[in-house]
Amino acid sequence: MAGRRQMNFVDCQIDVSQSDLEKGVANDCKRCPIARALLRQLPDLESVEVDTNALWFHFGCIGKTAIRTPPGLAEKINEIDDDKPVKPFSFRLVIA
């Protein structure tokens, strides 16, 4: 389609660091530790929303897209939101 850019394929490991866990805001889909990690590691990402069912990405001029929450990540989201102790962790992110 002329004039419209498609987002490049993303397949990477996202590392949620101790700093992300300490500075992130539980129960805030835009400022939680996972959102912080995504924003830190995906330089073209302008904003993100994280929940147990889906991740919504806004890549500026490229546009918005959503994916199902990767396997195992919903449990981490719930642990963070329930203020349970969570150690740094990683997950695989694939956006086609």
Secondary structure, DSSP 8 states (H G I E B T S, - for coil): -TT------EEEEEEE-HHHHHHS-TT-TTTSHHHHHHHHH-TT--EEEE-SSEEEEE-GGG-EEEEE--TTHHHHHHHHHTT-----EEEEEEE-
